[in-house]
Amino acid sequence: MDLLAIAPLLPEPPEPREPPEPPATPKKRLTRDQRRDILLLRGLDWTYQKISEHLEITYRGVQYTCENEIATPRKHAGRPSQLSEC
């Protein structure tokens, strides 16, 4: 069977999608100063969205910080790395 004969029966290929935008910041932990700024702006009645855009931090990072109300980050979980070989 000729491919050109069945070509009208095939659906149009989808338009190429643009790649999703990367997050505002690379995946990293927020600093103490960033958390402090988030809590300060939230205390001034800024929305999570406005804080996120202003500080270029993910919305979820802002939400998490505001819900926990802790400006100092927790220590990393897990065993500490070995500094020297014994």
mmCIF file as gemmi writes it, N, C-alpha and C atoms, coordinates in Angstrom:
data_model
loop_
_atom_site.group_PDB
_atom_site.id
_atom_site.type_symbol
_atom_site.label_atom_id
_atom_site.label_alt_id
_atom_site.label_comp_id
_atom_site.label_asym_id
_atom_site.label_entity_id
_atom_site.label_seq_id
_atom_site.pdbx_PDB_ins_code
_atom_site.Cartn_x
_atom_site.Cartn_y
_atom_site.Cartn_z
_atom_site.occupancy
_atom_site.B_iso_or_equiv
_atom_site.pdbx_formal_charge
_atom_site.auth_seq_id
_atom_site.auth_asym_id
_atom_site.pdbx_PDB_model_num
ATOM 1 N N . MET Axp A 1 ? 0.852 -1.178 0 1 0 ? 1 A 1
ATOM 2 C CA . MET Axp A 1 ? 0 0 0 1 0 ? 1 A 1
ATOM 3 C C . MET Axp A 1 ? 0.896 1.237 0 1 0 ? 1 A 1
ATOM 4 N N . ASP Axp A 2 ? 0.507 2.194 -0.748 1 0 ? 2 A 1
ATOM 5 C CA . ASP Axp A 2 ? 1.283 3.419 -0.897 1 0 ? 2 A 1
ATOM 6 C C . ASP Axp A 2 ? 1.084 4.315 0.33 1 0 ? 2 A 1
ATOM 7 N N . LEU Axp A 3 ? 2.17 4.823 0.899 1 0 ? 3 A 1
ATOM 8 C CA . LEU Axp A 3 ? 2.074 5.682 2.084 1 0 ? 3 A 1
ATOM 9 C C . LEU Axp A 3 ? 1.361 6.989 1.782 1 0 ? 3 A 1
ATOM 10 N N . LEU Axp A 4 ? 1.512 7.488 0.579 1 0 ? 4 A 1
ATOM 11 C CA . LEU Axp A 4 ? 0.838 8.737 0.231 1 0 ? 4 A 1
ATOM 12 C C . LEU Axp A 4 ? -0.675 8.567 0.179 1 0 ? 4 A 1
ATOM 13 N N . ALA Axp A 5 ? -1.127 7.342 -0.09 1 0 ? 5 A 1
ATOM 14 C CA . ALA Axp A 5 ? -2.562 7.091 -0.152 1 0 ? 5 A 1
ATOM 15 C C . ALA Axp A 5 ? -3.191 7.14 1.239 1 0 ? 5 A 1
ATOM 16 N N . ILE Axp A 6 ? -2.452 6.73 2.268 1 0 ? 6 A 1
ATOM 17 C CA . ILE Axp A 6 ? -3.025 6.735 3.62 1 0 ? 6 A 1
ATOM 18 C C . ILE Axp A 6 ? -2.67 8.001 4.39 1 0 ? 6 A 1
ATOM 19 N N . ALA Axp A 7 ? -1.824 8.838 3.83 1 0 ? 7 A 1
ATOM 20 C CA . ALA Axp A 7 ? -1.414 10.064 4.518 1 0 ? 7 A 1
ATOM 21 C C . ALA Axp A 7 ? -2.587 10.946 4.912 1 0 ? 7 A 1
ATOM 22 N N . PRO Axp A 8 ? -3.633 11.11 4.072 1 0 ? 8 A 1
ATOM 23 C CA . PRO Axp A 8 ? -4.755 11.949 4.503 1 0 ? 8 A 1
ATOM 24 C C . PRO Axp A 8 ? -5.506 11.376 5.699 1 0 ? 8 A 1
ATOM 25 N N . LEU Axp A 9 ? -5.371 10.079 5.949 1 0 ? 9 A 1
ATOM 26 C CA . LEU Axp A 9 ? -6.082 9.449 7.059 1 0 ? 9 A 1
ATOM 27 C C . LEU Axp A 9 ? -5.36 9.647 8.393 1 0 ? 9 A 1
ATOM 28 N N . LEU Axp A 10 ? -4.074 9.957 8.332 1 0 ? 10 A 1
ATOM 29 C CA . LEU Axp A 10 ? -3.299 10.12 9.56 1 0 ? 10 A 1
ATOM 30 C C . LEU Axp A 10 ? -3.565 11.486 10.182 1 0 ? 10 A 1
ATOM 31 N N . PRO Axp A 11 ? -3.597 11.542 11.515 1 0 ? 11 A 1
ATOM 32 C CA . PRO Axp A 11 ? -3.817 12.841 12.163 1 0 ? 11 A 1
ATOM 33 C C . PRO Axp A 11 ? -2.599 13.739 11.985 1 0 ? 11 A 1
ATOM 34 N N . GLU Axp A 12 ? -2.843 15.021 12.1 1 0 ? 12 A 1
ATOM 35 C CA . GLU Axp A 12 ? -1.76 15.999 12.004 1 0 ? 12 A 1
ATOM 36 C C . GLU Axp A 12 ? -0.807 15.799 13.18 1 0 ? 12 A 1
ATOM 37 N N . PRO Axp A 13 ? 0.488 15.921 12.95 1 0 ? 13 A 1
ATOM 38 C CA . PRO Axp A 13 ? 1.407 15.821 14.092 1 0 ? 13 A 1
ATOM 39 C C . PRO Axp A 13 ? 1.202 17.008 15.022 1 0 ? 13 A 1
ATOM 40 N N . PRO Axp A 14 ? 1.354 16.785 16.332 1 0 ? 14 A 1
ATOM 41 C CA . PRO Axp A 14 ? 1.155 17.899 17.272 1 0 ? 14 A 1
ATOM 42 C C . PRO Axp A 14 ? 2.239 18.955 17.091 1 0 ? 14 A 1
ATOM 43 N N . GLU Axp A 15 ? 1.869 20.171 17.44 1 0 ? 15 A 1
ATOM 44 C CA . GLU Axp A 15 ? 2.83 21.272 17.386 1 0 ? 15 A 1
ATOM 45 C C . GLU Axp A 15 ? 3.924 21.005 18.418 1 0 ? 15 A 1
ATOM 46 N N . PRO Axp A 16 ? 5.173 21.315 18.094 1 0 ? 16 A 1
ATOM 47 C CA . PRO Axp A 16 ? 6.228 21.106 19.098 1 0 ? 16 A 1
ATOM 48 C C . PRO Axp A 16 ? 5.998 22.009 20.301 1 0 ? 16 A 1
ATOM 49 N N . ARG Axp A 17 ? 6.153 21.425 21.458 1 0 ? 17 A 1
ATOM 50 C CA . ARG Axp A 17 ? 5.954 22.179 22.699 1 0 ? 17 A 1
ATOM 51 C C . ARG Axp A 17 ? 7.245 22.873 23.096 1 0 ? 17 A 1
ATOM 52 N N . GLU Axp A 18 ? 7.072 24.014 23.723 1 0 ? 18 A 1
ATOM 53 C CA . GLU Axp A 18 ? 8.239 24.699 24.272 1 0 ? 18 A 1
ATOM 54 C C . GLU Axp A 18 ? 8.633 23.991 25.559 1 0 ? 18 A 1
ATOM 55 N N . PRO Axp A 19 ? 9.922 23.9 25.855 1 0 ? 19 A 1
ATOM 56 C CA . PRO Axp A 19 ? 10.323 23.247 27.099 1 0 ? 19 A 1
ATOM 57 C C . PRO Axp A 19 ? 9.801 24.035 28.293 1 0 ? 19 A 1
ATOM 58 N N . PRO Axp A 20 ? 9.469 23.337 29.384 1 0 ? 20 A 1
ATOM 59 C CA . PRO Axp A 20 ? 8.976 24.059 30.562 1 0 ? 20 A 1
ATOM 60 C C . PRO Axp A 20 ? 10.054 24.977 31.107 1 0 ? 20 A 1
ATOM 61 N N . GLU Axp A 21 ? 9.609 26.057 31.715 1 0 ? 21 A 1
ATOM 62 C CA . GLU Axp A 21 ? 10.563 27.001 32.293 1 0 ? 21 A 1
ATOM 63 C C . GLU Axp A 21 ? 11.23 26.369 33.507 1 0 ? 21 A 1
ATOM 64 N N . PRO Axp A 22 ? 12.527 26.576 33.663 1 0 ? 22 A 1
ATOM 65 C CA . PRO Axp A 22 ? 13.193 26.03 34.838 1 0 ? 22 A 1
ATOM 66 C C . PRO Axp A 22 ? 12.706 26.76 36.086 1 0 ? 22 A 1
ATOM 67 N N . PRO Axp A 23 ? 12.864 26.136 37.257 1 0 ? 23 A 1
ATOM 68 C CA . PRO Axp A 23 ? 12.46 26.821 38.482 1 0 ? 23 A 1
ATOM 69 C C . PRO Axp A 23 ? 13.228 28.127 38.644 1 0 ? 23 A 1
ATOM 70 N N . ALA Axp A 24 ? 12.694 28.996 39.473 1 0 ? 24 A 1
ATOM 71 C CA . ALA Axp A 24 ? 13.308 30.307 39.668 1 0 ? 24 A 1
ATOM 72 C C . ALA Axp A 24 ? 14.755 30.178 40.147 1 0 ? 24 A 1
ATOM 73 N N . THR Axp A 25 ? 15.009 29.204 40.99 1 0 ? 25 A 1
ATOM 74 C CA . THR Axp A 25 ? 16.369 28.968 41.458 1 0 ? 25 A 1
ATOM 75 C C . THR Axp A 25 ? 16.675 27.487 41.305 1 0 ? 25 A 1
ATOM 76 N N . PRO Axp A 26 ? 17.927 27.136 41.179 1 0 ? 26 A 1
ATOM 77 C CA . PRO Axp A 26 ? 18.266 25.716 41.15 1 0 ? 26 A 1
ATOM 78 C C . PRO Axp A 26 ? 17.842 25.061 42.456 1 0 ? 26 A 1
ATOM 79 N N . LYS Axp A 27 ? 17.678 23.751 42.418 1 0 ? 27 A 1
ATOM 80 C CA . LYS Axp A 27 ? 17.264 23.061 43.63 1 0 ? 27 A 1
ATOM 81 C C . LYS Axp A 27 ? 18.388 23.125 44.651 1 0 ? 27 A 1
ATOM 82 N N . LYS Axp A 28 ? 18.199 23.955 45.638 1 0 ? 28 A 1
ATOM 83 C CA . LYS Axp A 28 ? 19.163 24.095 46.717 1 0 ? 28 A 1
ATOM 84 C C . LYS Axp A 28 ? 18.399 24.529 47.953 1 0 ? 28 A 1
ATOM 85 N N . ARG Axp A 29 ? 19.032 24.405 49.077 1 0 ? 29 A 1
ATOM 86 C CA . ARG Axp A 29 ? 18.375 24.811 50.317 1 0 ? 29 A 1
ATOM 87 C C . ARG Axp A 29 ? 18.403 26.324 50.449 1 0 ? 29 A 1
ATOM 88 N N . LEU Axp A 30 ? 17.357 26.853 51.07 1 0 ? 30 A 1
ATOM 89 C CA . LEU Axp A 30 ? 17.297 28.295 51.289 1 0 ? 30 A 1
ATOM 90 C C . LEU Axp A 30 ? 18.257 28.671 52.411 1 0 ? 30 A 1
ATOM 91 N N . THR Axp A 31 ? 18.851 29.829 52.297 1 0 ? 31 A 1
ATOM 92 C CA . THR Axp A 31 ? 19.76 30.298 53.342 1 0 ? 31 A 1
ATOM 93 C C . THR Axp A 31 ? 18.952 30.886 54.499 1 0 ? 31 A 1
ATOM 94 N N . ARG Axp A 32 ? 19.632 31.095 55.603 1 0 ? 32 A 1
ATOM 95 C CA . ARG Axp A 32 ? 18.983 31.692 56.771 1 0 ? 32 A 1
ATOM 96 C C . ARG Axp A 32 ? 18.453 33.077 56.426 1 0 ? 32 A 1
ATOM 97 N N . ASP Axp A 33 ? 19.223 33.84 55.665 1 0 ? 33 A 1
ATOM 98 C CA . ASP Axp A 33 ? 18.8 35.194 55.287 1 0 ? 33 A 1
ATOM 99 C C . ASP Axp A 33 ? 17.574 35.169 54.378 1 0 ? 33 A 1
ATOM 100 N N . GLN Axp A 34 ? 17.518 34.202 53.458 1 0 ? 34 A 1
ATOM 101 C CA . GLN Axp A 34 ? 16.343 34.094 52.593 1 0 ? 34 A 1
ATOM 102 C C . GLN Axp A 34 ? 15.101 33.762 53.41 1 0 ? 34 A 1
ATOM 103 N N . ARG Axp A 35 ? 15.237 32.84 54.361 1 0 ? 35 A 1
ATOM 104 C CA . ARG Axp A 35 ? 14.095 32.474 55.207 1 0 ? 35 A 1
ATOM 105 C C . ARG Axp A 35 ? 13.647 33.662 56.053 1 0 ? 35 A 1
ATOM 106 N N . ARG Axp A 36 ? 14.622 34.405 56.574 1 0 ? 36 A 1
ATOM 107 C CA . ARG Axp A 36 ? 14.298 35.598 57.357 1 0 ? 36 A 1
ATOM 108 C C . ARG Axp A 36 ? 13.535 36.61 56.511 1 0 ? 36 A 1
ATOM 109 N N . ASP Axp A 37 ? 13.996 36.833 55.279 1 0 ? 37 A 1
ATOM 110 C CA . ASP Axp A 37 ? 13.325 37.772 54.379 1 0 ? 37 A 1
ATOM 111 C C . ASP Axp A 37 ? 11.905 37.318 54.058 1 0 ? 37 A 1
ATOM 112 N N . ILE Axp A 38 ? 11.729 36.014 53.855 1 0 ? 38 A 1
ATOM 113 C CA . ILE Axp A 38 ? 10.392 35.48 53.563 1 0 ? 38 A 1
ATOM 114 C C . ILE Axp A 38 ? 9.45 35.772 54.72 1 0 ? 38 A 1
ATOM 115 N N . LEU Axp A 39 ? 9.898 35.481 55.942 1 0 ? 39 A 1
ATOM 116 C CA . LEU Axp A 39 ? 9.041 35.699 57.11 1 0 ? 39 A 1
ATOM 117 C C . LEU Axp A 39 ? 8.766 37.186 57.329 1 0 ? 39 A 1
ATOM 118 N N . LEU Axp A 40 ? 9.746 38.025 57.047 1 0 ? 40 A 1
ATOM 119 C CA . LEU Axp A 40 ? 9.561 39.467 57.189 1 0 ? 40 A 1
ATOM 120 C C . LEU Axp A 40 ? 8.506 39.97 56.201 1 0 ? 40 A 1
ATOM 121 N N . LEU Axp A 41 ? 8.626 39.577 54.935 1 0 ? 41 A 1
ATOM 122 C CA . LEU Axp A 41 ? 7.664 40.022 53.917 1 0 ? 41 A 1
ATOM 123 C C . LEU Axp A 41 ? 6.271 39.457 54.185 1 0 ? 41 A 1
ATOM 124 N N . ARG Axp A 42 ? 6.207 38.236 54.676 1 0 ? 42 A 1
ATOM 125 C CA . ARG Axp A 42 ? 4.898 37.646 54.991 1 0 ? 42 A 1
ATOM 126 C C . ARG Axp A 42 ? 4.251 38.416 56.137 1 0 ? 42 A 1
ATOM 127 N N . GLY Axp A 43 ? 5.068 38.872 57.091 1 0 ? 43 A 1
ATOM 128 C CA . GLY Axp A 43 ? 4.561 39.688 58.191 1 0 ? 43 A 1
ATOM 129 C C . GLY Axp A 43 ? 4.026 41.031 57.719 1 0 ? 43 A 1
ATOM 130 N N . LEU Axp A 44 ? 4.487 41.476 56.547 1 0 ? 44 A 1
ATOM 131 C CA . LEU Axp A 44 ? 3.994 42.724 55.95 1 0 ? 44 A 1
ATOM 132 C C . LEU Axp A 44 ? 2.811 42.468 55.017 1 0 ? 44 A 1
ATOM 133 N N . ASP Axp A 45 ? 2.209 41.293 55.135 1 0 ? 45 A 1
ATOM 134 C CA . ASP Axp A 45 ? 1.018 40.884 54.371 1 0 ? 45 A 1
ATOM 135 C C . ASP Axp A 45 ? 1.272 40.706 52.878 1 0 ? 45 A 1
ATOM 136 N N . TRP Axp A 46 ? 2.481 40.328 52.497 1 0 ? 46 A 1
ATOM 137 C CA . TRP Axp A 46 ? 2.753 39.981 51.105 1 0 ? 46 A 1
ATOM 138 C C . TRP Axp A 46 ? 2.206 38.577 50.86 1 0 ? 46 A 1
ATOM 139 N N . THR Axp A 47 ? 1.767 38.302 49.651 1 0 ? 47 A 1
ATOM 140 C CA . THR Axp A 47 ? 1.281 36.96 49.305 1 0 ? 47 A 1
ATOM 141 C C . THR Axp A 47 ? 2.472 36.054 49.009 1 0 ? 47 A 1
ATOM 142 N N . TYR Axp A 48 ? 2.235 34.734 49.074 1 0 ? 48 A 1
ATOM 143 C CA . TYR Axp A 48 ? 3.287 33.778 48.74 1 0 ? 48 A 1
ATOM 144 C C . TYR Axp A 48 ? 3.792 34.035 47.321 1 0 ? 48 A 1
ATOM 145 N N . GLN Axp A 49 ? 2.868 34.284 46.402 1 0 ? 49 A 1
ATOM 146 C CA . GLN Axp A 49 ? 3.232 34.496 45.001 1 0 ? 49 A 1
ATOM 147 C C . GLN Axp A 49 ? 4.122 35.73 44.841 1 0 ? 49 A 1
ATOM 148 N N . LYS Axp A 50 ? 3.755 36.808 45.512 1 0 ? 50 A 1
ATOM 149 C CA . LYS Axp A 50 ? 4.524 38.051 45.405 1 0 ? 50 A 1
ATOM 150 C C . LYS Axp A 50 ? 5.92 37.878 46.009 1 0 ? 50 A 1
ATOM 151 N N . ILE Axp A 51 ? 6.007 37.183 47.134 1 0 ? 51 A 1
ATOM 152 C CA . ILE Axp A 51 ? 7.303 36.918 47.765 1 0 ? 51 A 1
ATOM 153 C C . ILE Axp A 51 ? 8.156 36.051 46.844 1 0 ? 51 A 1
ATOM 154 N N . SER Axp A 52 ? 7.542 35.023 46.276 1 0 ? 52 A 1
ATOM 155 C CA . SER Axp A 52 ? 8.239 34.113 45.379 1 0 ? 52 A 1
ATOM 156 C C . SER Axp A 52 ? 8.845 34.85 44.192 1 0 ? 52 A 1
ATOM 157 N N . GLU Axp A 53 ? 8.075 35.725 43.585 1 0 ? 53 A 1
ATOM 158 C CA . GLU Axp A 53 ? 8.559 36.482 42.429 1 0 ? 53 A 1
ATOM 159 C C . GLU Axp A 53 ? 9.63 37.497 42.83 1 0 ? 53 A 1
ATOM 160 N N . HIS Axp A 54 ? 9.441 38.151 43.962 1 0 ? 54 A 1
ATOM 161 C CA . HIS Axp A 54 ? 10.377 39.192 44.403 1 0 ? 54 A 1
ATOM 162 C C . HIS Axp A 54 ? 11.746 38.613 44.763 1 0 ? 54 A 1
ATOM 163 N N . LEU Axp A 55 ? 11.755 37.496 45.484 1 0 ? 55 A 1
ATOM 164 C CA . LEU Axp A 55 ? 13.012 36.903 45.937 1 0 ? 55 A 1
ATOM 165 C C . LEU Axp A 55 ? 13.543 35.833 44.983 1 0 ? 55 A 1
ATOM 166 N N . GLU Axp A 56 ? 12.79 35.541 43.917 1 0 ? 56 A 1
ATOM 167 C CA . GLU Axp A 56 ? 13.155 34.509 42.945 1 0 ? 56 A 1
ATOM 168 C C . GLU Axp A 56 ? 13.379 33.162 43.624 1 0 ? 56 A 1
ATOM 169 N N . ILE Axp A 57 ? 12.391 32.772 44.422 1 0 ? 57 A 1
ATOM 170 C CA . ILE Axp A 57 ? 12.38 31.504 45.139 1 0 ? 57 A 1
ATOM 171 C C . ILE Axp A 57 ? 11.097 30.795 44.739 1 0 ? 57 A 1
ATOM 172 N N . THR Axp A 58 ? 11.101 29.47 44.765 1 0 ? 58 A 1
ATOM 173 C CA . THR Axp A 58 ? 9.895 28.747 44.381 1 0 ? 58 A 1
ATOM 174 C C . THR Axp A 58 ? 8.75 29.059 45.343 1 0 ? 58 A 1
ATOM 175 N N . TYR Axp A 59 ? 7.545 28.976 44.813 1 0 ? 59 A 1
ATOM 176 C CA . TYR Axp A 59 ? 6.341 29.21 45.605 1 0 ? 59 A 1
ATOM 177 C C . TYR Axp A 59 ? 6.309 28.241 46.784 1 0 ? 59 A 1
ATOM 178 N N . ARG Axp A 60 ? 6.642 26.987 46.523 1 0 ? 60 A 1
ATOM 179 C CA . ARG Axp A 60 ? 6.589 25.966 47.564 1 0 ? 60 A 1
ATOM 180 C C . ARG Axp A 60 ? 7.609 26.247 48.673 1 0 ? 60 A 1
ATOM 181 N N . GLY Axp A 61 ? 8.775 26.775 48.306 1 0 ? 61 A 1
ATOM 182 C CA . GLY Axp A 61 ? 9.778 27.132 49.309 1 0 ? 61 A 1
ATOM 183 C C . GLY Axp A 61 ? 9.283 28.227 50.23 1 0 ? 61 A 1
ATOM 184 N N . VAL Axp A 62 ? 8.578 29.191 49.652 1 0 ? 62 A 1
ATOM 185 C CA . VAL Axp A 62 ? 7.994 30.278 50.446 1 0 ? 62 A 1
ATOM 186 C C . VAL Axp A 62 ? 6.908 29.719 51.359 1 0 ? 62 A 1
ATOM 187 N N . GLN Axp A 63 ? 6.049 28.878 50.802 1 0 ? 63 A 1
ATOM 188 C CA . GLN Axp A 63 ? 4.948 28.304 51.576 1 0 ? 63 A 1
ATOM 189 C C . GLN Axp A 63 ? 5.488 27.48 52.746 1 0 ? 63 A 1
ATOM 190 N N . TYR Axp A 64 ? 6.477 26.643 52.488 1 0 ? 64 A 1
ATOM 191 C CA . TYR Axp A 64 ? 7.053 25.79 53.523 1 0 ? 64 A 1
ATOM 192 C C . TYR Axp A 64 ? 7.648 26.632 54.649 1 0 ? 64 A 1
ATOM 193 N N . THR Axp A 65 ? 8.387 27.666 54.294 1 0 ? 65 A 1
ATOM 194 C CA . THR Axp A 65 ? 9.017 28.526 55.298 1 0 ? 65 A 1
ATOM 195 C C . THR Axp A 65 ? 7.969 29.234 56.148 1 0 ? 65 A 1
ATOM 196 N N . CYS Axp A 66 ? 6.91 29.727 55.506 1 0 ? 66 A 1
ATOM 197 C CA . CYS Axp A 66 ? 5.867 30.443 56.247 1 0 ? 66 A 1
ATOM 198 C C . CYS Axp A 66 ? 5.087 29.51 57.165 1 0 ? 66 A 1
ATOM 199 N N . GLU Axp A 67 ? 4.832 28.296 56.724 1 0 ? 67 A 1
ATOM 200 C CA . GLU Axp A 67 ? 4.072 27.354 57.545 1 0 ? 67 A 1
ATOM 201 C C . GLU Axp A 67 ? 4.868 26.924 58.769 1 0 ? 67 A 1
ATOM 202 N N . ASN Axp A 68 ? 6.183 26.774 58.63 1 0 ? 68 A 1
ATOM 203 C CA . ASN Axp A 68 ? 7.004 26.331 59.753 1 0 ? 68 A 1
ATOM 204 C C . ASN Axp A 68 ? 7.486 27.48 60.624 1 0 ? 68 A 1
ATOM 205 N N . GLU Axp A 69 ? 7.478 28.692 60.079 1 0 ? 69 A 1
ATOM 206 C CA . GLU Axp A 69 ? 7.875 29.896 60.808 1 0 ? 69 A 1
ATOM 207 C C . GLU Axp A 69 ? 9.231 29.757 61.487 1 0 ? 69 A 1
ATOM 208 N N . ILE Axp A 70 ? 10.173 29.133 60.788 1 0 ? 70 A 1
ATOM 209 C CA . ILE Axp A 70 ? 11.518 28.95 61.328 1 0 ? 70 A 1
ATOM 210 C C . ILE Axp A 70 ? 12.504 29.597 60.367 1 0 ? 70 A 1
ATOM 211 N N . ALA Axp A 71 ? 13.264 30.564 60.858 1 0 ? 71 A 1
ATOM 212 C CA . ALA Axp A 71 ? 14.212 31.258 59.992 1 0 ? 71 A 1
ATOM 213 C C . ALA Axp A 71 ? 15.528 30.501 59.85 1 0 ? 71 A 1
ATOM 214 N N . THR Axp A 72 ? 15.849 29.653 60.827 1 0 ? 72 A 1
ATOM 215 C CA . THR Axp A 72 ? 17.101 28.902 60.729 1 0 ? 72 A 1
ATOM 216 C C . THR Axp A 72 ? 16.807 27.515 60.17 1 0 ? 72 A 1
ATOM 217 N N . PRO Axp A 73 ? 17.518 27.11 59.123 1 0 ? 73 A 1
ATOM 218 C CA . PRO Axp A 73 ? 17.254 25.801 58.525 1 0 ? 73 A 1
ATOM 219 C C . PRO Axp A 73 ? 17.695 24.671 59.441 1 0 ? 73 A 1
ATOM 220 N N . ARG Axp A 74 ? 17.077 23.516 59.254 1 0 ? 74 A 1
ATOM 221 C CA . ARG Axp A 74 ? 17.457 22.341 60.031 1 0 ? 74 A 1
ATOM 222 C C . ARG Axp A 74 ? 18.781 21.8 59.52 1 0 ? 74 A 1
ATOM 223 N N . LYS Axp A 75 ? 19.466 21.065 60.388 1 0 ? 75 A 1
ATOM 224 C CA . LYS Axp A 75 ? 20.701 20.426 59.957 1 0 ? 75 A 1
ATOM 225 C C . LYS Axp A 75 ? 20.348 19.317 58.972 1 0 ? 75 A 1
ATOM 226 N N . HIS Axp A 76 ? 21.275 19.032 58.073 1 0 ? 76 A 1
ATOM 227 C CA . HIS Axp A 76 ? 21.062 17.983 57.091 1 0 ? 76 A 1
ATOM 228 C C . HIS Axp A 76 ? 20.943 16.635 57.794 1 0 ? 76 A 1
ATOM 229 N N . ALA Axp A 77 ? 20.015 15.818 57.319 1 0 ? 77 A 1
ATOM 230 C CA . ALA Axp A 77 ? 19.841 14.489 57.882 1 0 ? 77 A 1
ATOM 231 C C . ALA Axp A 77 ? 20.927 13.562 57.345 1 0 ? 77 A 1
ATOM 232 N N . GLY Axp A 78 ? 21.195 12.523 58.079 1 0 ? 78 A 1
ATOM 233 C CA . GLY Axp A 78 ? 22.149 11.526 57.602 1 0 ? 78 A 1
ATOM 234 C C . GLY Axp A 78 ? 23.484 11.609 58.311 1 0 ? 78 A 1
ATOM 235 N N . ARG Axp A 79 ? 24.283 10.64 57.996 1 0 ? 79 A 1
ATOM 236 C CA . ARG Axp A 79 ? 25.602 10.552 58.606 1 0 ? 79 A 1
ATOM 237 C C . ARG Axp A 79 ? 26.513 11.641 58.042 1 0 ? 79 A 1
ATOM 238 N N . PRO Axp A 80 ? 27.289 12.311 58.911 1 0 ? 80 A 1
ATOM 239 C CA . PRO Axp A 80 ? 28.2 13.34 58.396 1 0 ? 80 A 1
ATOM 240 C C . PRO Axp A 80 ? 29.292 12.71 57.528 1 0 ? 80 A 1
ATOM 241 N N . SER Axp A 81 ? 29.772 13.465 56.556 1 0 ? 81 A 1
ATOM 242 C CA . SER Axp A 81 ? 30.812 12.942 55.674 1 0 ? 81 A 1
ATOM 243 C C . SER Axp A 81 ? 32.123 12.802 56.435 1 0 ? 81 A 1
ATOM 244 N N . GLN Axp A 82 ? 32.92 11.839 55.982 1 0 ? 82 A 1
ATOM 245 C CA . GLN Axp A 82 ? 34.211 11.594 56.618 1 0 ? 82 A 1
ATOM 246 C C . GLN Axp A 82 ? 35.208 12.611 56.076 1 0 ? 82 A 1
ATOM 247 N N . LEU Axp A 83 ? 35.871 13.341 56.952 1 0 ? 83 A 1
ATOM 248 C CA . LEU Axp A 83 ? 36.777 14.393 56.527 1 0 ? 83 A 1
ATOM 249 C C . LEU Axp A 83 ? 38.163 13.872 56.176 1 0 ? 83 A 1
ATOM 250 N N . SER Axp A 84 ? 38.616 12.86 56.863 1 0 ? 84 A 1
ATOM 251 C CA . SER Axp A 84 ? 39.945 12.316 56.575 1 0 ? 84 A 1
ATOM 252 C C . SER Axp A 84 ? 39.896 10.798 56.681 1 0 ? 84 A 1
ATOM 253 N N . GLU Axp A 85 ? 40.809 10.163 55.978 1 0 ? 85 A 1
ATOM 254 C CA . GLU Axp A 85 ? 40.861 8.707 56.024 1 0 ? 85 A 1
ATOM 255 C C . GLU Axp A 85 ? 41.675 8.279 57.234 1 0 ? 85 A 1
ATOM 256 N N . CYS Axp A 86 ? 41.188 7.265 57.92 1 0 ? 86 A 1
ATOM 257 C CA . CYS Axp A 86 ? 41.894 6.768 59.103 1 0 ? 86 A 1
ATOM 258 C C . CYS Axp A 86 ? 42.567 5.455 58.81 1 0 ? 86 A 1
